Amino acid sequence: MTDNKTSLLFVYNADSGIFNTLSDIAHKVFSPDTYACNLCAITHSHFSMRKPWSDFLKTLNIELEFLHRDELEQQYGKQNVALPAIFFKDPNKNLQLAVPAEAINQCDSMEQLQDIIKKALKQVEK
């Protein structure tokens, strides 16, 4: 499933929009232990994507897409999905769960997250 037309879809457990972004930044600063999106917490600083994460993404031989919770529902009609999550998206825009929220939320470091993504990519290549 990892041909050139398959992509990796990262979905944050946060909503899009400037107000939500500002609210998320404040939450990360003032109460990081209760922040709802471990994918965001691991991969982003308060204002931007962390460089080691950006560098890692460039090494993946697959198209990448990033969405917020509300955009997943708008674009794919997906509701009641545990987030954050990472999906494989096929050329017909069908989604297959690659890394569930539980696995992402158990990550304590960027390296752990990178490892589970690499393992997911290897599983579908088989």
N, CA, C and O atoms as CSV, one atom per row, in Angstrom:
chain,resi,resn,atom,element,x,y,z
A,1,MET,N,N,0.814,-1.202,0.000
A,1,MET,CA,C,0.000,0.000,0.000
A,1,MET,C,C,0.851,1.257,0.000
A,1,MET,O,O,0.299,2.356,-0.037
A,2,THR,N,N,2.161,1.142,0.040
A,2,THR,CA,C,2.992,2.338,0.058
A,2,THR,C,C,3.539,2.654,-1.327
A,2,THR,O,O,4.715,2.989,-1.469
A,3,ASP,N,N,2.693,2.550,-2.349
A,3,ASP,CA,C,3.129,2.976,-3.672
A,3,ASP,C,C,3.131,4.501,-3.709
A,3,ASP,O,O,2.801,5.145,-2.713
A,4,ASN,N,N,3.497,5.078,-4.842
A,4,ASN,CA,C,3.618,6.526,-4.940
A,4,ASN,C,C,2.299,7.260,-4.755
A,4,ASN,O,O,2.294,8.467,-4.510
A,5,LYS,N,N,1.195,6.560,-4.868
A,5,LYS,CA,C,-0.100,7.210,-4.749
A,5,LYS,C,C,-0.666,7.122,-3.336
A,5,LYS,O,O,-1.664,7.774,-3.027
A,6,THR,N,N,-0.054,6.343,-2.499
A,6,THR,CA,C,-0.493,6.228,-1.116
A,6,THR,C,C,0.151,7.342,-0.311
A,6,THR,O,O,1.308,7.695,-0.537
A,7,SER,N,N,-0.597,7.887,0.618
A,7,SER,CA,C,-0.035,8.936,1.463
A,7,SER,C,C,-0.248,8.605,2.929
A,7,SER,O,O,-1.051,7.742,3.285
A,8,LEU,N,N,0.475,9.298,3.749
A,8,LEU,CA,C,0.373,9.160,5.188
A,8,LEU,C,C,-0.363,10.394,5.690
A,8,LEU,O,O,0.070,11.522,5.458
A,9,LEU,N,N,-1.475,10.175,6.378
A,9,LEU,CA,C,-2.323,11.264,6.858
A,9,LEU,C,C,-2.209,11.366,8.375
A,9,LEU,O,O,-2.615,10.457,9.099
A,10,PHE,N,N,-1.657,12.467,8.844
A,10,PHE,CA,C,-1.518,12.737,10.270
A,10,PHE,C,C,-2.711,13.583,10.697
A,10,PHE,O,O,-3.003,14.604,10.075
A,11,VAL,N,N,-3.398,13.165,11.750
A,11,VAL,CA,C,-4.553,13.927,12.222
A,11,VAL,C,C,-4.325,14.308,13.683
A,11,VAL,O,O,-4.186,13.455,14.559
A,12,TYR,N,N,-4.293,15.617,13.910
A,12,TYR,CA,C,-4.078,16.149,15.252
A,12,TYR,C,C,-5.377,16.144,16.051
A,12,TYR,O,O,-6.459,16.293,15.484
A,13,ASN,N,N,-5.273,15.975,17.333
A,13,ASN,CA,C,-6.426,16.040,18.229
A,13,ASN,C,C,-6.634,17.495,18.656
A,13,ASN,O,O,-6.607,17.830,19.841
A,14,ALA,N,N,-6.840,18.333,17.660
A,14,ALA,CA,C,-7.059,19.766,17.857
A,14,ALA,C,C,-7.822,20.263,16.635
A,14,ALA,O,O,-7.742,19.676,15.556
A,15,ASP,N,N,-8.556,21.340,16.818
A,15,ASP,CA,C,-9.317,21.904,15.707
A,15,ASP,C,C,-8.510,22.978,14.991
A,15,ASP,O,O,-7.596,23.573,15.563
A,16,SER,N,N,-8.862,23.217,13.729
A,16,SER,CA,C,-8.183,24.225,12.918
A,16,SER,C,C,-8.719,25.621,13.253
A,16,SER,O,O,-9.712,25.768,13.967
A,17,GLY,N,N,-8.047,26.624,12.727
A,17,GLY,CA,C,-8.491,28.005,12.903
A,17,GLY,C,C,-7.592,28.767,13.855
A,17,GLY,O,O,-6.955,28.184,14.732
A,18,ILE,N,N,-7.549,30.071,13.673
A,18,ILE,CA,C,-6.642,30.924,14.443
A,18,ILE,C,C,-6.979,30.921,15.933
A,18,ILE,O,O,-6.076,30.847,16.766
A,19,PHE,N,N,-8.256,30.999,16.277
A,19,PHE,CA,C,-8.625,30.996,17.694
A,19,PHE,C,C,-8.198,29.691,18.357
A,19,PHE,O,O,-7.646,29.700,19.458
A,20,ASN,N,N,-8.452,28.580,17.692
A,20,ASN,CA,C,-8.061,27.282,18.245
A,20,ASN,C,C,-6.548,27.155,18.362
A,20,ASN,O,O,-6.043,26.588,19.330
A,21,THR,N,N,-5.825,27.681,17.380
A,21,THR,CA,C,-4.362,27.647,17.422
A,21,THR,C,C,-3.841,28.437,18.614
A,21,THR,O,O,-2.968,27.965,19.343
A,22,LEU,N,N,-4.372,29.638,18.814
A,22,LEU,CA,C,-3.941,30.462,19.947
A,22,LEU,C,C,-4.291,29.796,21.275
A,22,LEU,O,O,-3.506,29.833,22.222
A,23,SER,N,N,-5.451,29.199,21.334
A,23,SER,CA,C,-5.871,28.484,22.539
A,23,SER,C,C,-4.942,27.296,22.812
A,23,SER,O,O,-4.570,27.043,23.958
A,24,ASP,N,N,-4.570,26.569,21.750
A,24,ASP,CA,C,-3.651,25.435,21.894
A,24,ASP,C,C,-2.280,25.883,22.389
A,24,ASP,O,O,-1.679,25.231,23.243
A,25,ILE,N,N,-1.790,26.996,21.852
A,25,ILE,CA,C,-0.491,27.520,22.290
A,25,ILE,C,C,-0.536,27.839,23.779
A,25,ILE,O,O,0.371,27.478,24.528
A,26,ALA,N,N,-1.593,28.516,24.199
A,26,ALA,CA,C,-1.731,28.865,25.616
A,26,ALA,C,C,-1.798,27.605,26.476
A,26,ALA,O,O,-1.192,27.546,27.546
A,27,HIS,N,N,-2.522,26.619,26.016
A,27,HIS,CA,C,-2.643,25.363,26.770
A,27,HIS,C,C,-1.279,24.686,26.904
A,27,HIS,O,O,-0.930,24.194,27.977
A,28,LYS,N,N,-0.508,24.660,25.812
A,28,LYS,CA,C,0.828,24.049,25.857
A,28,LYS,C,C,1.737,24.772,26.845
A,28,LYS,O,O,2.533,24.145,27.543
A,29,VAL,N,N,1.610,26.113,26.897
A,29,VAL,CA,C,2.472,26.910,27.761
A,29,VAL,C,C,2.081,26.762,29.229
A,29,VAL,O,O,2.936,26.531,30.083
A,30,PHE,N,N,0.792,26.895,29.518
A,30,PHE,CA,C,0.348,26.967,30.904
A,30,PHE,C,C,-0.038,25.634,31.534
A,30,PHE,O,O,-0.024,25.502,32.758
A,31,SER,N,N,-0.378,24.653,30.718
A,31,SER,CA,C,-0.797,23.360,31.271
A,31,SER,C,C,-0.404,22.216,30.337
A,31,SER,O,O,-1.269,21.479,29.862
A,32,PRO,N,N,0.889,22.067,30.072
A,32,PRO,CA,C,1.325,21.073,29.083
A,32,PRO,C,C,0.966,19.630,29.444
A,32,PRO,O,O,0.782,18.803,28.551
A,33,ASP,N,N,0.864,19.322,30.716
A,33,ASP,CA,C,0.558,17.941,31.120
A,33,ASP,C,C,-0.860,17.515,30.775
A,33,ASP,O,O,-1.152,16.321,30.715
A,34,THR,N,N,-1.742,18.479,30.547
A,34,THR,CA,C,-3.133,18.145,30.220
A,34,THR,C,C,-3.465,18.429,28.760
A,34,THR,O,O,-4.632,18.391,28.368
A,35,TYR,N,N,-2.448,18.712,27.956
A,35,TYR,CA,C,-2.683,18.999,26.539
A,35,TYR,C,C,-3.165,17.731,25.843
A,35,TYR,O,O,-2.581,16.664,26.025
A,36,ALA,N,N,-4.225,17.842,25.050
A,36,ALA,CA,C,-4.931,16.669,24.504
A,36,ALA,C,C,-4.280,16.028,23.283
A,36,ALA,O,O,-4.689,14.942,22.873
A,37,CYS,N,N,-3.280,16.675,22.697
A,37,CYS,CA,C,-2.704,16.120,21.471
A,37,CYS,C,C,-1.225,15.809,21.659
A,37,CYS,O,O,-0.377,16.698,21.572
A,38,ASN,N,N,-0.925,14.542,21.917
A,38,ASN,CA,C,0.468,14.149,22.091
A,38,ASN,C,C,1.247,14.249,20.783
A,38,ASN,O,O,2.455,14.485,20.802
A,39,LEU,N,N,0.574,14.072,19.654
A,39,LEU,CA,C,1.237,14.243,18.358
A,39,LEU,C,C,1.739,15.679,18.221
A,39,LEU,O,O,2.868,15.905,17.786
A,40,CYS,N,N,0.906,16.641,18.590
A,40,CYS,CA,C,1.312,18.053,18.557
A,40,CYS,C,C,2.442,18.312,19.552
A,40,CYS,O,O,3.439,18.957,19.228
A,41,ALA,N,N,2.267,17.800,20.764
A,41,ALA,CA,C,3.239,18.054,21.824
A,41,ALA,C,C,4.628,17.539,21.464
A,41,ALA,O,O,5.631,18.187,21.764
A,42,ILE,N,N,4.687,16.383,20.825
A,42,ILE,CA,C,5.971,15.788,20.469
A,42,ILE,C,C,6.597,16.459,19.250
A,42,ILE,O,O,7.814,16.639,19.204
A,43,THR,N,N,5.792,16.827,18.273
A,43,THR,CA,C,6.327,17.262,16.978
A,43,THR,C,C,6.421,18.770,16.790
A,43,THR,O,O,7.071,19.242,15.857
A,44,HIS,N,N,5.775,19.529,17.672
A,44,HIS,CA,C,5.757,20.984,17.519
A,44,HIS,C,C,6.200,21.683,18.802
A,44,HIS,O,O,5.920,21.227,19.910
A,45,SER,N,N,6.899,22.801,18.619
A,45,SER,CA,C,7.173,23.680,19.749
A,45,SER,C,C,5.918,24.536,19.930
A,45,SER,O,O,4.871,24.224,19.362
A,46,HIS,N,N,6.012,25.587,20.697
A,46,HIS,CA,C,4.832,26.437,20.892
A,46,HIS,C,C,4.366,27.080,19.591
A,46,HIS,O,O,3.176,27.347,19.427
A,47,PHE,N,N,5.292,27.332,18.663
A,47,PHE,CA,C,4.931,28.104,17.475
A,47,PHE,C,C,5.176,27.423,16.137
A,47,PHE,O,O,4.653,27.874,15.118
A,48,SER,N,N,5.953,26.354,16.114
A,48,SER,CA,C,6.257,25.749,14.813
A,48,SER,C,C,6.672,24.285,14.965
A,48,SER,O,O,6.865,23.780,16.071
A,49,MET,N,N,6.800,23.626,13.813
A,49,MET,CA,C,7.237,22.236,13.786
A,49,MET,C,C,8.702,22.159,14.220
A,49,MET,O,O,9.523,22.983,13.817
A,50,ARG,N,N,9.010,21.176,15.033
A,50,ARG,CA,C,10.397,20.983,15.480
A,50,ARG,C,C,11.251,20.511,14.302
A,50,ARG,O,O,10.812,19.692,13.495
A,51,LYS,N,N,12.471,21.038,14.212
A,51,LYS,CA,C,13.348,20.712,13.090
A,51,LYS,C,C,13.656,19.213,12.995
A,51,LYS,O,O,13.623,18.673,11.889
A,52,PRO,N,N,13.954,18.517,14.096
A,52,PRO,CA,C,14.209,17.075,13.959
A,52,PRO,C,C,13.007,16.316,13.383
A,52,PRO,O,O,13.182,15.337,12.658
A,53,TRP,N,N,11.809,16.758,13.698
A,53,TRP,CA,C,10.606,16.122,13.153
A,53,TRP,C,C,10.498,16.421,11.664
A,53,TRP,O,O,10.229,15.527,10.861
A,54,SER,N,N,10.703,17.660,11.306
A,54,SER,CA,C,10.669,18.061,9.898
A,54,SER,C,C,11.711,17.281,9.097
A,54,SER,O,O,11.436,16.821,7.988
A,55,ASP,N,N,12.900,17.137,9.663
A,55,ASP,CA,C,13.962,16.374,8.993
A,55,ASP,C,C,13.559,14.908,8.823
A,55,ASP,O,O,13.801,14.316,7.771
A,56,PHE,N,N,12.953,14.327,9.847
A,56,PHE,CA,C,12.494,12.940,9.774
A,56,PHE,C,C,11.453,12.773,8.667
A,56,PHE,O,O,11.529,11.828,7.882
A,57,LEU,N,N,10.498,13.672,8.604
A,57,LEU,CA,C,9.438,13.573,7.596
A,57,LEU,C,C,10.012,13.583,6.182
A,57,LEU,O,O,9.490,12.916,5.289
A,58,LYS,N,N,11.083,14.341,5.986
A,58,LYS,CA,C,11.715,14.413,4.664
A,58,LYS,C,C,12.346,13.083,4.255
A,58,LYS,O,O,12.568,12.842,3.069
A,59,THR,N,N,12.633,12.223,5.223
A,59,THR,CA,C,13.249,10.925,4.905
A,59,THR,C,C,12.220,9.875,4.496
A,59,THR,O,O,12.584,8.832,3.952
A,60,LEU,N,N,10.959,10.135,4.749
A,60,LEU,CA,C,9.913,9.159,4.432
A,60,LEU,C,C,9.615,9.193,2.942
A,60,LEU,O,O,9.450,10.264,2.357
A,61,ASN,N,N,9.548,8.047,2.348
A,61,ASN,CA,C,9.312,7.947,0.906
A,61,ASN,C,C,7.817,7.787,0.641
A,61,ASN,O,O,7.373,6.805,0.047
A,62,ILE,N,N,7.058,8.774,1.095
A,62,ILE,CA,C,5.611,8.718,0.959
A,62,ILE,C,C,5.070,10.149,1.053
A,62,ILE,O,O,5.628,10.986,1.761
A,63,GLU,N,N,4.002,10.411,0.348
A,63,GLU,CA,C,3.369,11.728,0.416
A,63,GLU,C,C,2.749,11.912,1.794
A,63,GLU,O,O,2.202,10.969,2.366
A,64,LEU,N,N,2.836,13.130,2.327
A,64,LEU,CA,C,2.335,13.420,3.666
A,64,LEU,C,C,1.204,14.435,3.608
A,64,LEU,O,O,1.202,15.345,2.779
A,65,GLU,N,N,0.249,14.259,4.501
A,65,GLU,CA,C,-0.862,15.201,4.634
A,65,GLU,C,C,-1.130,15.379,6.126
A,65,GLU,O,O,-1.017,14.432,6.904
A,66,PHE,N,N,-1.483,16.594,6.512
A,66,PHE,CA,C,-1.733,16.902,7.916
A,66,PHE,C,C,-3.091,17.570,8.047
A,66,PHE,O,O,-3.394,18.527,7.334
A,67,LEU,N,N,-3.905,17.062,8.963
A,67,LEU,CA,C,-5.230,17.628,9.197
A,67,LEU,C,C,-5.478,17.788,10.689
A,67,LEU,O,O,-4.843,17.147,11.527
A,68,HIS,N,N,-6.424,18.666,10.986
A,68,HIS,CA,C,-6.928,18.794,12.347
A,68,HIS,C,C,-8.203,17.967,12.471
A,68,HIS,O,O,-8.770,17.529,11.471
A,69,ARG,N,N,-8.636,17.764,13.680
A,69,ARG,CA,C,-9.814,16.949,13.991
A,69,ARG,C,C,-11.033,17.360,13.167
A,69,ARG,O,O,-11.685,16.506,12.566
A,70,ASP,N,N,-11.349,18.652,13.130
A,70,ASP,CA,C,-12.534,19.109,12.395
A,70,ASP,C,C,-12.382,18.923,10.887
A,70,ASP,O,O,-13.370,18.708,10.185
A,71,GLU,N,N,-11.164,19.005,10.393
A,71,GLU,CA,C,-10.925,18.819,8.955
A,71,GLU,C,C,-11.088,17.357,8.554
A,71,GLU,O,O,-11.522,17.068,7.439
A,72,LEU,N,N,-10.745,16.432,9.450
A,72,LEU,CA,C,-10.938,15.008,9.170
A,72,LEU,C,C,-12.419,14.724,8.952
A,72,LEU,O,O,-12.789,13.997,8.030
A,73,GLU,N,N,-13.249,15.290,9.789
A,73,GLU,CA,C,-14.691,15.088,9.649
A,73,GLU,C,C,-15.208,15.749,8.369
A,73,GLU,O,O,-15.996,15.151,7.637
A,74,GLN,N,N,-14.768,16.973,8.102
A,74,GLN,CA,C,-15.225,17.702,6.912
A,74,GLN,C,C,-14.802,17.014,5.623
A,74,GLN,O,O,-15.605,16.887,4.699
A,75,GLN,N,N,-13.560,16.571,5.548
A,75,GLN,CA,C,-13.026,16.046,4.294
A,75,GLN,C,C,-13.269,14.554,4.084
A,75,GLN,O,O,-13.349,14.088,2.948
A,76,TYR,N,N,-13.387,13.802,5.190
A,76,TYR,CA,C,-13.510,12.348,5.060
A,76,TYR,C,C,-14.740,11.780,5.758
A,76,TYR,O,O,-14.986,10.575,5.698
A,77,GLY,N,N,-15.515,12.637,6.419
A,77,GLY,CA,C,-16.715,12.176,7.103
A,77,GLY,C,C,-16.439,11.289,8.301
A,77,GLY,O,O,-17.335,10.598,8.784
A,78,LYS,N,N,-15.211,11.303,8.781
A,78,LYS,CA,C,-14.829,10.457,9.920
A,78,LYS,C,C,-15.205,11.153,11.229
A,78,LYS,O,O,-14.797,12.285,11.489
A,79,GLN,N,N,-15.984,10.457,12.036
A,79,GLN,CA,C,-16.367,10.952,13.349
A,79,GLN,C,C,-16.051,9.884,14.380
A,79,GLN,O,O,-15.885,8.708,14.054
A,80,ASN,N,N,-15.972,10.312,15.613
A,80,ASN,CA,C,-15.757,9.380,16.727
A,80,ASN,C,C,-14.528,8.501,16.532
A,80,ASN,O,O,-14.537,7.313,16.856
A,81,VAL,N,N,-13.475,9.104,15.997
A,81,VAL,CA,C,-12.201,8.412,15.827
A,81,VAL,C,C,-11.283,8.885,16.949
A,81,VAL,O,O,-11.154,10.088,17.174
A,82,ALA,N,N,-10.652,7.965,17.644
A,82,ALA,CA,C,-9.714,8.341,18.698
A,82,ALA,C,C,-8.521,9.042,18.053
A,82,ALA,O,O,-7.887,8.503,17.146
A,83,LEU,N,N,-8.227,10.235,18.526
A,83,LEU,CA,C,-7.143,11.046,17.975
A,83,LEU,C,C,-6.193,11.445,19.091
A,83,LEU,O,O,-6.573,11.464,20.262
A,84,PRO,N,N,-4.952,11.764,18.725
A,84,PRO,CA,C,-4.379,11.846,17.385
A,84,PRO,C,C,-4.212,10.459,16.773
A,84,PRO,O,O,-4.177,9.448,17.474
A,85,ALA,N,N,-4.110,10.442,15.468
A,85,ALA,CA,C,-3.930,9.177,14.756
A,85,ALA,C,C,-3.218,9.434,13.437
A,85,ALA,O,O,-3.163,10.560,12.943
A,86,ILE,N,N,-2.676,8.362,12.887
A,86,ILE,CA,C,-2.013,8.432,11.585
A,86,ILE,C,C,-2.643,7.358,10.715
A,86,ILE,O,O,-2.778,6.207,11.131
A,87,PHE,N,N,-3.028,7.743,9.505
A,87,PHE,CA,C,-3.698,6.842,8.574
A,87,PHE,C,C,-2.894,6.700,7.295
A,87,PHE,O,O,-2.133,7.593,6.923
A,88,PHE,N,N,-3.071,5.567,6.624
A,88,PHE,CA,C,-2.663,5.444,5.236
A,88,PHE,C,C,-3.866,5.850,4.409
A,88,PHE,O,O,-4.992,5.454,4.710
A,89,LYS,N,N,-3.636,6.637,3.372
A,89,LYS,CA,C,-4.707,7.042,2.462
A,89,LYS,C,C,-4.377,6.509,1.080
A,89,LYS,O,O,-3.324,6.819,0.524
A,90,ASP,N,N,-5.279,5.706,0.522
A,90,ASP,CA,C,-5.032,5.147,-0.803
A,90,ASP,C,C,-5.478,6.134,-1.886
A,90,ASP,O,O,-6.063,7.168,-1.562
A,91,PRO,N,N,-5.216,5.838,-3.160
A,91,PRO,CA,C,-5.573,6.764,-4.243
A,91,PRO,C,C,-7.068,7.090,-4.318
A,91,PRO,O,O,-7.452,8.125,-4.862
A,92,ASN,N,N,-7.913,6.205,-3.772
A,92,ASN,CA,C,-9.359,6.453,-3.766
A,92,ASN,C,C,-9.815,7.192,-2.512
A,92,ASN,O,O,-11.013,7.318,-2.256
A,93,LYS,N,N,-8.856,7.675,-1.737
A,93,LYS,CA,C,-9.101,8.415,-0.500
A,93,LYS,C,C,-9.718,7.561,0.605
A,93,LYS,O,O,-10.377,8.079,1.507
A,94,ASN,N,N,-9.499,6.257,0.528
A,94,ASN,CA,C,-9.896,5.366,1.617
A,94,ASN,C,C,-8.818,5.426,2.690
A,94,ASN,O,O,-7.625,5.434,2.384
A,95,LEU,N,N,-9.240,5.469,3.936
A,95,LEU,CA,C,-8.301,5.559,5.043
A,95,LEU,C,C,-8.186,4.230,5.772
A,95,LEU,O,O,-9.176,3.542,6.020
A,96,GLN,N,N,-6.947,3.891,6.106
A,96,GLN,CA,C,-6.648,2.702,6.908
A,96,GLN,C,C,-5.786,3.163,8.077
A,96,GLN,O,O,-4.766,3.820,7.874
A,97,LEU,N,N,-6.185,2.826,9.284
A,97,LEU,CA,C,-5.443,3.242,10.462
A,97,LEU,C,C,-4.037,2.640,10.436
A,97,LEU,O,O,-3.876,1.424,10.336
A,98,ALA,N,N,-3.034,3.494,10.526
A,98,ALA,CA,C,-1.636,3.050,10.539
A,98,ALA,C,C,-1.075,3.066,11.954
A,98,ALA,O,O,-0.412,2.119,12.378
A,99,VAL,N,N,-1.345,4.148,12.684
A,99,VAL,CA,C,-0.878,4.284,14.063
A,99,VAL,C,C,-2.038,4.852,14.883
A,99,VAL,O,O,-2.445,5.995,14.677
A,100,PRO,N,N,-2.567,4.056,15.808
A,100,PRO,CA,C,-3.716,4.514,16.591
A,100,PRO,C,C,-3.333,5.512,17.682
A,100,PRO,O,O,-2.164,5.653,18.041
A,101,ALA,N,N,-4.338,6.191,18.192
A,101,ALA,CA,C,-4.141,7.179,19.254
A,101,ALA,C,C,-3.427,6.577,20.460
A,101,ALA,O,O,-2.542,7.203,21.043
A,102,GLU,N,N,-3.811,5.376,20.823
A,102,GLU,CA,C,-3.205,4.734,21.992
A,102,GLU,C,C,-1.685,4.636,21.850
A,102,GLU,O,O,-0.956,4.900,22.806
A,103,ALA,N,N,-1.213,4.262,20.680
A,103,ALA,CA,C,0.233,4.140,20.453
A,103,ALA,C,C,0.913,5.509,20.487
A,103,ALA,O,O,1.987,5.660,21.069
A,104,ILE,N,N,0.281,6.501,19.861
A,104,ILE,CA,C,0.860,7.854,19.864
A,104,ILE,C,C,0.900,8.405,21.281
A,104,ILE,O,O,1.894,9.005,21.689
A,105,ASN,N,N,-0.169,8.205,22.025
A,105,ASN,CA,C,-0.247,8.752,23.380
A,105,ASN,C,C,0.707,8.075,24.348
A,105,ASN,O,O,1.000,8.630,25.407
A,106,GLN,N,N,1.198,6.888,24.013
A,106,GLN,CA,C,2.180,6.207,24.858
A,106,GLN,C,C,3.607,6.667,24.569
A,106,GLN,O,O,4.527,6.336,25.318
A,107,CYS,N,N,3.796,7.415,23.507
A,107,CYS,CA,C,5.138,7.894,23.160
A,107,CYS,C,C,5.576,8.990,24.127
A,107,CYS,O,O,4.832,9.925,24.423
A,108,ASP,N,N,6.801,8.844,24.606
A,108,ASP,CA,C,7.383,9.850,25.487
A,108,ASP,C,C,8.415,10.705,24.766
A,108,ASP,O,O,8.926,11.679,25.321
A,109,SER,N,N,8.715,10.335,23.531
A,109,SER,CA,C,9.749,11.064,22.801
A,109,SER,C,C,9.473,11.021,21.300
A,109,SER,O,O,8.693,10.206,20.807
A,110,MET,N,N,10.133,11.918,20.608
A,110,MET,CA,C,10.029,11.943,19.155
A,110,MET,C,C,10.596,10.658,18.560
A,110,MET,O,O,10.075,10.153,17.565
A,111,GLU,N,N,11.647,10.133,19.153
A,111,GLU,CA,C,12.261,8.907,18.653
A,111,GLU,C,C,11.286,7.736,18.720
A,111,GLU,O,O,11.223,6.927,17.795
A,112,GLN,N,N,10.534,7.644,19.801
A,112,GLN,CA,C,9.538,6.574,19.915
A,112,GLN,C,C,8.471,6.717,18.832
A,112,GLN,O,O,8.075,5.729,18.214
A,113,LEU,N,N,8.013,7.934,18.605
A,113,LEU,CA,C,7.014,8.177,17.566
A,113,LEU,C,C,7.573,7.810,16.194
A,113,LEU,O,O,6.889,7.174,15.391
A,114,GLN,N,N,8.799,8.205,15.930
A,114,GLN,CA,C,9.431,7.870,14.651
A,114,GLN,C,C,9.526,6.356,14.473
A,114,GLN,O,O,9.287,5.842,13.380
A,115,ASP,N,N,9.870,5.651,15.533
A,115,ASP,CA,C,9.984,4.190,15.456
A,115,ASP,C,C,8.652,3.532,15.119
A,115,ASP,O,O,8.612,2.615,14.298
A,116,ILE,N,N,7.554,3.984,15.738
A,116,ILE,CA,C,6.272,3.340,15.438
A,116,ILE,C,C,5.797,3.672,14.024
A,116,ILE,O,O,5.101,2.873,13.396
A,117,ILE,N,N,6.170,4.838,13.528
A,117,ILE,CA,C,5.822,5.179,12.139
A,117,ILE,C,C,6.615,4.296,11.180
A,117,ILE,O,O,6.061,3.779,10.210
A,118,LYS,N,N,7.903,4.123,11.446
A,118,LYS,CA,C,8.727,3.247,10.600
A,118,LYS,C,C,8.189,1.819,10.601
A,118,LYS,O,O,8.140,1.172,9.555
A,119,LYS,N,N,7.788,1.331,11.769
A,119,LYS,CA,C,7.229,-0.024,11.867
A,119,LYS,C,C,5.928,-0.137,11.082
A,119,LYS,O,O,5.698,-1.142,10.411
A,120,ALA,N,N,5.084,0.873,11.158
A,120,ALA,CA,C,3.821,0.856,10.404
A,120,ALA,C,C,4.094,0.825,8.909
A,120,ALA,O,O,3.427,0.101,8.169
A,121,LEU,N,N,5.066,1.604,8.461
A,121,LEU,CA,C,5.413,1.616,7.036
A,121,LEU,C,C,5.940,0.254,6.594
A,121,LEU,O,O,5.620,-0.205,5.497
A,122,LYS,N,N,6.739,-0.393,7.430
A,122,LYS,CA,C,7.270,-1.719,7.084
A,122,LYS,C,C,6.171,-2.770,7.022
A,122,LYS,O,O,6.226,-3.668,6.182
A,123,GLN,N,N,5.179,-2.674,7.892
A,123,GLN,CA,C,4.088,-3.654,7.915
A,123,GLN,C,C,3.288,-3.640,6.620
A,123,GLN,O,O,2.904,-4.698,6.122
A,124,VAL,N,N,3.034,-2.471,6.073
A,124,VAL,CA,C,2.233,-2.418,4.845
A,124,VAL,C,C,3.060,-2.730,3.611
A,124,VAL,O,O,2.506,-3.043,2.557
A,125,GLU,N,N,4.380,-2.649,3.728
A,125,GLU,CA,C,5.236,-2.997,2.595
A,125,GLU,C,C,5.307,-4.504,2.400
A,125,GLU,O,O,5.656,-4.970,1.315
A,126,LYS,N,N,4.982,-5.273,3.433
A,126,LYS,CA,C,5.067,-6.741,3.361
A,126,LYS,C,C,4.028,-7.310,2.431
A,126,LYS,O,O,3.958,-8.526,2.253
